[in-house]
């Protein structure tokens, strides 16, 4: 029997948790945990894996600023570096757990509209968290935009909407050959079409929006968004906060969610359901398969 297909979006903060040191070994440890969850899902689903890169791309940008003899690399190039770095670690761990499964990581470009209003309103957090005074100092020094992220502050960059997956046909071909495919990492490398050529764009695409776009393109059976929260909450961070277990896009439209964290996840989820998707699950990394079965996290359905 053919397995159903699920696009799994793995948050960059699930791989380098908030406040953890941005060390390679820390990331390896977290990826080993993530890989076991993905492997469990792969027993019952064809998995297409998308990962975030917010902490990682921000770290690379910081490292680049410290070496003064070379101009800092643009965000599209740093995004490609994170695709390779995180994809390599995921691919290796998954292959160790699933030695008989073909695991393929694909460098993926994602087209965006250069006129997207997101370029005038940066919202995508990248890099480590800072206390407000340090964030303001760095913003002045490096001409960053910084915004609150929970109790801390982070650098934010433009996050345009995805409009096309350049390597879609190759991804389709790998899925048909039963590969576990890692693709559109970090939301995909942002590019634009200009005079018949592809050119990089200074931005970081939200990985959840790209995962939903990919799920629609593949006609996936489900979209699973794994993050550092165990469910979707209304009134998050207040005494009246409440987890949503099963909900619909219509119900979610009545709530407000933070634009830098849960907001894009909700928007991506609703777009997938409205495009004909059957199920979106949102929750903690450790609960991956349980979320798909409706036993943990938040399930979003059509009605």
C-alpha positions as CSV (number, residue, x, y, z in Angstrom):
1,X,0.0,0.0,0.0
2,X,1.3,3.5,-0.9
3,X,2.2,5.6,2.1
4,X,0.6,9.0,2.5
5,X,3.0,12.0,2.0
6,X,3.7,14.5,4.8
7,X,5.8,17.6,4.5
8,X,7.5,18.1,7.9
9,X,8.7,21.6,8.8
10,X,11.4,21.5,11.5
11,X,12.0,24.8,13.2
12,X,15.5,26.2,13.4
13,X,14.8,26.9,17.1
14,X,14.1,23.2,17.5
15,X,17.7,22.5,16.3
16,X,19.3,25.3,18.3
17,X,16.9,26.0,21.2
18,X,16.3,29.5,22.5
19,X,19.2,30.5,24.7
20,X,21.4,27.5,23.9
21,X,25.1,28.1,22.8
22,X,25.3,28.2,19.0
23,X,27.8,25.3,18.9
24,X,28.1,22.6,16.3
25,X,27.9,19.8,18.9
26,X,24.8,21.3,20.5
27,X,23.2,21.3,17.1
28,X,24.3,17.7,16.4
29,X,22.8,16.6,19.7
30,X,19.5,18.2,18.9
31,X,19.5,16.9,15.3
32,X,20.0,13.4,16.6
33,X,16.8,13.8,18.6
34,X,15.0,15.3,15.6
35,X,16.2,12.5,13.3
36,X,14.6,9.9,15.6
37,X,11.3,11.7,15.4
38,X,11.5,11.9,11.6
39,X,12.5,8.3,11.3
40,X,9.4,7.3,13.4
41,X,7.2,9.3,11.0
42,X,8.9,7.7,8.0
43,X,7.7,4.3,9.1
44,X,4.1,5.4,8.2
45,X,4.6,8.3,5.8
46,X,6.6,9.4,2.8
47,X,8.5,12.3,4.4
48,X,9.6,15.5,2.7
49,X,11.6,17.5,5.3
50,X,12.0,21.3,5.4
51,X,14.1,22.9,8.1
52,X,14.4,26.4,9.5
53,X,17.7,28.3,9.8
54,X,17.0,31.4,11.8
55,X,19.7,30.9,14.5
56,X,22.2,29.5,12.1
57,X,21.9,32.1,9.3
58,X,22.2,34.8,12.0
59,X,25.3,33.2,13.4
60,X,27.0,33.1,10.0
61,X,26.1,36.7,9.4
62,X,27.7,37.6,12.7
63,X,30.9,35.6,11.9
64,X,31.1,37.4,8.6
65,X,31.0,40.8,10.2
66,X,34.0,40.0,12.3
67,X,36.4,39.5,9.4
68,X,37.0,43.0,8.0
69,X,39.1,42.1,5.0
70,X,36.1,40.6,3.1
71,X,32.7,42.2,2.6
72,X,29.9,40.3,4.4
73,X,28.2,37.7,2.3
74,X,24.6,38.4,1.4
75,X,21.7,36.5,3.0
76,X,20.9,34.3,0.0
77,X,24.5,33.0,0.1
78,X,24.4,32.5,3.8
79,X,21.0,30.7,3.4
80,X,22.6,28.3,1.0
81,X,25.4,27.6,3.5
82,X,22.9,26.7,6.2
83,X,21.1,24.4,3.8
84,X,24.3,22.5,3.3
85,X,25.3,22.6,7.0
86,X,21.9,21.6,8.5
87,X,21.0,19.3,5.6
88,X,24.3,17.4,6.0
89,X,23.7,16.8,9.7
90,X,20.1,15.7,9.2
91,X,21.0,13.5,6.3
92,X,23.8,11.8,8.2
93,X,21.7,11.1,11.3
94,X,18.7,9.9,9.3
95,X,20.9,7.5,7.3
96,X,22.4,6.1,10.5
97,X,18.9,5.4,11.8
98,X,17.4,4.3,8.5
99,X,20.3,2.6,6.6
100,X,18.0,1.1,4.0
101,X,16.2,4.4,3.1
102,X,17.5,6.7,0.4
103,X,18.0,10.1,2.1
104,X,18.7,13.0,-0.2
105,X,19.4,16.6,0.6
106,X,18.7,19.1,-2.2
107,X,19.9,22.6,-2.5
108,X,16.7,24.5,-3.3
109,X,16.0,27.9,-4.7
110,X,12.7,29.6,-4.1
111,X,11.5,32.5,-6.2
112,X,10.1,35.6,-4.6
113,X,8.5,38.9,-5.8
114,X,11.1,41.7,-5.5
115,X,8.1,44.1,-5.0
116,X,6.8,42.1,-2.0
117,X,5.9,44.5,0.8
118,X,7.8,42.4,3.3
119,X,11.0,44.1,2.1
120,X,9.8,47.3,3.7
121,X,8.8,45.6,7.0
122,X,11.4,43.1,8.2
123,X,9.8,40.5,10.6
124,X,11.9,37.3,10.3
125,X,14.1,36.8,13.5
126,X,17.6,35.5,12.9
127,X,20.6,34.9,15.1
128,X,20.8,34.8,18.9
129,X,18.7,36.6,21.4
130,X,19.9,39.8,23.1
131,X,18.8,42.0,26.0
132,X,17.3,45.2,24.7
133,X,20.3,47.4,25.4
134,X,22.7,45.1,23.5
135,X,20.3,44.7,20.6
136,X,20.0,48.5,20.3
137,X,23.7,48.9,20.3
138,X,24.2,46.2,17.6
139,X,21.4,47.7,15.5
140,X,23.2,51.1,15.5
141,X,26.6,49.6,14.8
142,X,25.5,47.3,11.9
143,X,22.4,49.1,10.7
144,X,20.1,46.3,11.7
145,X,16.4,46.2,12.4
146,X,15.7,44.6,15.8
147,X,12.4,43.7,17.3
148,X,11.1,42.0,20.5
149,X,11.2,38.2,20.6
150,X,9.5,37.1,23.8
151,X,11.4,38.7,26.7
152,X,14.4,39.4,24.5
153,X,15.3,41.1,21.2
154,X,16.6,39.7,17.9
155,X,17.7,41.0,14.5
156,X,14.9,40.8,12.0
157,X,15.2,40.7,8.1
158,X,12.7,40.8,5.2
159,X,10.7,37.6,4.8
160,X,8.9,37.7,1.4
161,X,6.3,35.1,0.3
162,X,7.5,32.2,-1.8
163,X,6.2,32.2,-5.4
164,X,7.9,29.2,-7.0
165,X,10.2,26.2,-6.3
166,X,12.9,26.2,-8.9
167,X,13.8,22.5,-8.4
168,X,10.3,21.2,-8.0
169,X,10.6,18.6,-10.8
170,X,13.7,17.2,-9.2
171,X,12.0,16.9,-5.8
172,X,9.0,15.2,-7.4
173,X,11.3,12.7,-9.1
174,X,13.1,11.8,-5.9
175,X,9.8,11.3,-4.0
176,X,8.6,8.9,-6.7
177,X,11.7,6.9,-6.1
178,X,10.9,6.7,-2.4
179,X,13.6,9.0,-1.2
180,X,13.3,10.8,2.1
181,X,13.9,14.3,0.7
182,X,15.4,17.2,2.6
183,X,14.7,20.4,0.6
184,X,13.8,24.1,0.7
185,X,15.9,24.4,3.9
186,X,15.6,27.7,5.6
187,X,12.6,28.4,3.4
188,X,14.7,28.0,0.3
189,X,17.4,30.3,-1.1
190,X,15.5,33.5,-2.1
191,X,15.9,34.4,-5.8
192,X,14.2,36.6,-8.4
193,X,13.9,36.3,-12.2
194,X,15.5,39.3,-14.0
195,X,16.2,39.4,-17.7
196,X,15.8,35.7,-18.0
197,X,18.3,35.0,-15.2
198,X,18.1,33.9,-11.6
199,X,19.6,36.3,-9.1
200,X,19.9,36.1,-5.3
201,X,17.8,38.3,-3.0
202,X,18.7,39.7,0.4
203,X,16.1,38.0,2.6
204,X,15.2,34.9,4.6
205,X,12.0,33.2,3.6
206,X,9.9,31.8,6.4
207,X,10.3,28.0,6.3
208,X,6.7,27.4,7.4
209,X,5.4,29.4,4.4
210,X,7.7,27.5,2.1
211,X,6.7,24.2,3.6
212,X,3.0,25.0,3.0
213,X,3.8,26.1,-0.5
214,X,5.7,22.9,-1.1
215,X,2.9,20.8,0.4
216,X,0.4,22.4,-1.9
217,X,2.7,21.9,-4.9
218,X,3.2,18.2,-4.0
219,X,-0.5,17.6,-3.1
220,X,0.7,16.2,0.2
221,X,-1.7,14.5,2.5
222,X,-0.5,16.4,5.6
223,X,1.7,19.3,6.8
224,X,3.4,18.9,10.1
225,X,5.1,21.9,11.8
226,X,7.4,20.9,14.6
227,X,8.6,23.7,16.9
228,X,9.7,24.5,20.5
229,X,6.0,24.9,21.6
230,X,3.9,21.9,22.4
231,X,0.7,23.3,20.8
232,X,-0.9,26.5,19.5
233,X,-2.0,28.7,22.3
234,X,-4.4,31.6,22.5
235,X,-3.5,34.4,24.9
236,X,0.1,33.0,24.9
237,X,2.2,34.2,27.9
238,X,-0.8,35.4,29.9
239,X,-2.7,33.8,32.9
240,X,-5.5,32.9,30.5
241,X,-3.4,31.1,27.9
242,X,-5.1,28.0,26.5
243,X,-4.0,25.3,24.1
244,X,-6.0,24.6,21.0
245,X,-6.3,20.8,20.3
246,X,-8.5,20.7,17.2
247,X,-9.4,23.8,15.3
248,X,-10.2,25.2,11.8
249,X,-9.0,28.2,9.7
250,X,-12.3,29.9,10.5
251,X,-11.8,29.6,14.2
252,X,-8.2,30.7,14.0
253,X,-9.2,33.9,12.1
254,X,-10.7,35.1,15.4
255,X,-7.3,35.2,17.2
256,X,-4.1,37.2,16.9
257,X,-0.7,35.5,16.8
258,X,2.8,37.0,17.0
259,X,4.1,38.0,13.6
260,X,7.6,36.8,14.4
261,X,6.8,33.3,15.6
262,X,3.4,31.6,15.6
263,X,1.8,34.0,13.2
264,X,3.5,32.7,10.0
265,X,2.8,29.1,11.1
266,X,-0.9,29.8,11.4
267,X,-1.0,31.6,8.1
268,X,0.9,28.8,6.3
269,X,-1.4,26.2,7.9
270,X,-4.6,27.9,6.9
271,X,-3.4,28.4,3.3
272,X,-2.6,24.7,3.0
273,X,-6.0,23.7,4.3
274,X,-7.8,26.2,2.1
275,X,-6.0,24.9,-0.9
276,X,-7.4,21.4,-0.2
277,X,-5.0,20.0,2.3
278,X,-6.5,17.4,4.8
279,X,-4.5,18.1,8.0
280,X,-2.0,20.4,9.6
281,X,-0.3,19.4,12.8
282,X,1.6,21.9,15.0
283,X,3.5,20.9,18.2
284,X,6.7,19.8,19.9
285,X,9.4,17.9,18.1
286,X,9.2,14.9,20.4
287,X,5.5,14.5,19.7
288,X,5.7,14.3,15.8
289,X,3.9,11.1,15.1
290,X,1.4,11.6,17.9
291,X,0.4,15.0,16.5
292,X,-0.4,13.4,13.1
293,X,-2.5,10.8,15.0
294,X,-4.4,13.6,16.8
295,X,-3.0,12.6,20.2
296,X,-0.8,15.7,20.9
297,X,-0.3,19.2,19.8
298,X,-2.8,21.1,17.6
299,X,-4.6,19.7,14.6
300,X,-6.0,22.1,12.0
301,X,-8.7,20.6,9.7
302,X,-11.1,22.1,7.2
303,X,-14.1,21.9,9.4
